[in-house]
């Protein structure tokens, strides 16, 4: 059973689980600011659930690749949309600042909330 480590929590989940659903069900604040209110609810169109992931996941799909190719995201960044990512192995997840999660300062890391 894979684990997801994010914001100081380690969560066990089924292989193939949706990363967005795993994080939200565990009470982890996936969205920055008002993005918690105005996001696409997991269809991959808004880009506000962007996170950095270390570990084994599903391949990047067309929704993820397309949304992250548009500003304010950059396809060169090592980010993924949590809503379009399946957990295949143990993961370590980091969330960055900015409405879209596109910033450079961590909001939370695998070990806990960032202190800035």
Protein Blocks (a to p, Z undefined) as FASTA:
>chain_A
ZZddeehiacdddehiafklmmmmnopafbgcjllmmcghonopnopmgccdedjddddd
fklmmmmmpcfbdfkbccddfklcccfbdcdddddehjklpambdfbdfkbccdZZ
